[in-house]
């Protein structure tokens, strides 16, 4: 079943608003290193819908870059946090993604780490298609099941298959991990087209085994990503449009 608003608030308290979660510096750095690709693909956009507030990294960047962002989230805890930080610089919509009907269409929808959480990603993508203008786009980022760290885990017998969900996956509400091919397939099934793909973060070990890595090493593992085959990186991304 899709997560309820109550379950989303529980995740907000246990992970997003939990300052003792030790792997956040890894996840935050990974988000920072998607900005160039994401915002290069947002040139000419103004009205942006961000699906899920999360740690607030993208919201902060959208505000800094003078976009007009709307945040949709099922967690009122996270939306209250966003409003307390940004006031009238952001619009908020307290709704589950599957139920959301915007008053106006958007130039761009940011769906970063969304599709791995929902019951029916193709149905949601069909719904999202109605949120964008005729020339609008949907920017999607999801975890990659073919990441080197997952392949090593299977080889070492630490997990039975590439798409096995680990402890962290379950903590943050993941229902699946994608390959680049299965992500493209879902987008095409929803009646959308793909114009660009990308990969991020050369992840060699699970987060739990990288907690003593220096920030410099995490940065380097992100910076080397453009030199690596995208299907081996920890996160994969694409641009979807009408």
C-alpha positions in Angstrom: 0.0 0.0 0.0 1.1 3.6 -0.6 2.3 5.3 2.5 -0.3 7.3 4.5 0.2 10.9 5.7 0.8 9.5 9.2 3.5 7.1 7.9 5.1 9.9 6.0 5.2 12.0 9.2 6.8 9.0 11.0 9.6 8.9 8.3 10.0 12.6 8.7 10.6 12.3 12.4 12.7 9.1 12.2 14.9 10.1 9.3 14.6 13.6 7.8 14.3 15.5 11.1 16.6 13.1 12.9 20.0 14.8 13.4 21.7 11.6 14.6 21.3 9.8 11.3 25.0 9.4 10.4 24.7 8.9 6.6 23.1 12.2 5.8 26.4 13.9 4.9 26.7 11.2 2.1 23.2 11.7 0.8 23.5 15.5 1.0 26.7 15.5 -1.0 25.2 13.3 -3.6 22.3 15.8 -4.0 24.7 18.7 -4.3 26.4 17.0 -7.2 23.2 16.6 -9.2 22.6 20.4 -9.3 24.6 21.2 -12.5 22.8 18.6 -14.6 19.4 19.3 -13.0 19.5 23.1 -13.3 21.1 23.0 -16.8 17.9 21.1 -17.8 15.7 23.7 -16.1 16.8 26.7 -18.2 13.8 28.7 -19.3 11.6 27.2 -16.5 10.0 29.4 -13.8 7.1 27.6 -12.1 8.5 24.4 -10.6 6.8 21.6 -8.6 9.0 19.8 -6.1 7.7 16.4 -5.2 8.6 15.9 -1.5 10.6 18.2 0.7 13.1 15.6 2.1 16.1 17.3 3.6 15.2 20.6 1.9 18.4 20.8 -0.2 16.5 21.3 -3.5 14.1 23.7 -2.0 16.9 25.8 -0.7 18.5 25.8 -4.2 15.3 26.6 -6.0 14.7 29.6 -3.7 18.4 30.8 -4.1 18.0 30.6 -7.9 14.8 32.6 -7.9 12.5 29.9 -9.1 8.8 30.0 -8.1 8.6 26.6 -6.3 5.6 24.7 -5.1 6.3 21.8 -2.7 3.9 18.9 -2.5 4.3 16.5 0.4 2.1 14.2 2.4 3.9 15.1 5.5 2.7 18.3 7.1 5.7 18.1 9.5 8.0 18.7 6.5 5.8 21.4 4.9 5.7 23.3 8.2 9.5 23.2 8.3 9.6 24.5 4.7 7.2 27.4 5.5 9.1 28.3 8.6 12.4 28.6 6.7 11.1 30.2 3.4 7.8 31.8 4.2 6.1 33.2 1.1 9.0 32.3 -1.1 7.5 28.8 -1.5 4.0 27.5 -2.0 3.0 24.2 -0.3 0.4 21.6 -1.1 -0.4 19.0 1.6 -1.5 16.0 -0.4 -0.5 12.5 -1.5 1.0 12.6 -4.9 -1.6 10.3 -6.3 -4.4 12.7 -5.2 -2.8 16.0 -6.2 -4.5 18.2 -8.8 -2.7 21.5 -9.3 -4.6 24.7 -10.1 -2.0 25.6 -12.8 0.4 23.6 -14.8 4.2 23.7 -14.2 7.2 24.3 -16.5 9.1 21.6 -14.6 8.3 18.8 -12.1 11.2 17.7 -9.9 10.7 14.0 -8.9 14.0 13.3 -7.2 13.8 10.0 -5.3 10.0 9.6 -5.6 9.2 6.7 -7.9 11.0 4.2 -5.7 8.5 5.0 -2.9 5.1 4.7 -4.6 2.8 1.7 -5.2 2.2 2.2 -8.9 4.9 4.4 -10.6 3.4 4.1 -14.1 0.0 5.3 -12.9 1.6 8.1 -11.0 3.7 9.1 -14.1 0.4 9.2 -16.1 -1.0 11.5 -13.4 2.1 13.7 -13.4 1.9 14.1 -17.2 -1.2 16.3 -16.6 0.8 18.6 -14.3 3.2 20.0 -16.9 2.8 22.5 -19.7 3.0 21.3 -23.3 6.7 22.1 -23.3 7.2 21.1 -19.7 9.4 18.4 -18.4 9.7 16.0 -15.5 13.2 15.5 -14.0 13.4 12.0 -12.4 16.2 10.7 -10.1 16.0 7.2 -8.6 18.4 4.7 -6.9 20.1 2.3 -9.4 19.9 -1.5 -8.7 23.0 -2.0 -10.9 25.2 0.2 -8.8 28.6 -1.2 -8.1 27.9 -1.4 -4.4 24.8 -3.6 -5.0 26.7 -5.8 -7.5 29.5 -6.3 -4.9 26.9 -7.2 -2.2 25.4 -9.9 -4.4 28.9 -11.3 -5.2 29.8 -11.4 -1.5 26.5 -13.0 -0.6 25.4 -10.0 1.5 22.1 -9.7 -0.4 20.5 -12.3 -2.7 19.7 -10.1 -5.7 20.4 -6.6 -7.1 16.9 -5.4 -6.3 16.8 -6.7 -2.7 15.8 -3.8 -0.4 18.2 -3.2 2.5 17.6 -1.8 6.0 18.0 1.8 4.9 15.7 1.3 1.9 13.0 0.1 4.4 13.7 2.9 6.8 13.0 5.6 4.2 10.0 3.8 2.6 11.5 2.4 -0.6 9.4 -0.2 -2.5 11.8 -0.8 -5.4 15.1 0.1 -7.0 15.4 0.7 -10.8 17.8 0.0 -13.6 18.1 2.6 -16.3 16.2 0.3 -18.6 13.3 -0.3 -16.2 13.1 3.4 -15.5 12.9 4.3 -19.2 10.3 1.5 -19.6 8.0 2.9 -16.9 8.3 6.4 -18.4 7.4 5.2 -21.9 4.5 3.1 -20.6 3.1 6.3 -19.1 3.0 7.9 -22.5 6.0 10.1 -22.0 9.3 10.5 -24.0 12.9 10.5 -22.8 15.3 13.2 -23.9 18.3 12.7 -21.7 19.7 10.3 -19.1 22.5 10.6 -16.5 24.1 8.9 -13.6 25.5 10.1 -10.3 27.9 8.8 -7.5 30.4 6.0 -7.8 29.2 4.2 -4.7 31.4 1.3 -3.9 30.0 0.3 -0.5 26.7 0.7 1.4 26.3 4.0 3.4 26.8 2.1 6.6 30.3 1.1 5.5 31.3 4.6 4.4 30.5 6.5 7.6 34.2 7.1 8.3 35.0 8.3 4.8 36.2 11.8 4.6 34.1 14.5 2.9 36.9 14.9 0.3 36.5 11.2 -0.6 32.7 11.4 -0.9 33.1 14.5 -3.1 35.7 12.7 -5.3 33.4 9.7 -5.7 30.7 12.1 -7.0 33.1 14.2 -9.2 34.4 11.1 -11.0 30.8 10.1 -12.0 30.9 11.6 -15.5 33.9 9.4 -16.4 32.0 6.2 -15.4 29.3 4.2 -17.2 26.0 5.7 -15.9 24.5 2.2 -15.4 27.1 1.5 -12.7 26.5 4.6 -10.6 24.3 4.7 -7.4 21.6 7.0 -8.8 20.2 7.3 -12.3 18.2 10.1 -13.8 16.3 11.1 -16.9 14.2 13.9 -18.5 10.7 13.0 -19.4 8.3 15.2 -21.5 5.2 15.1 -23.7 
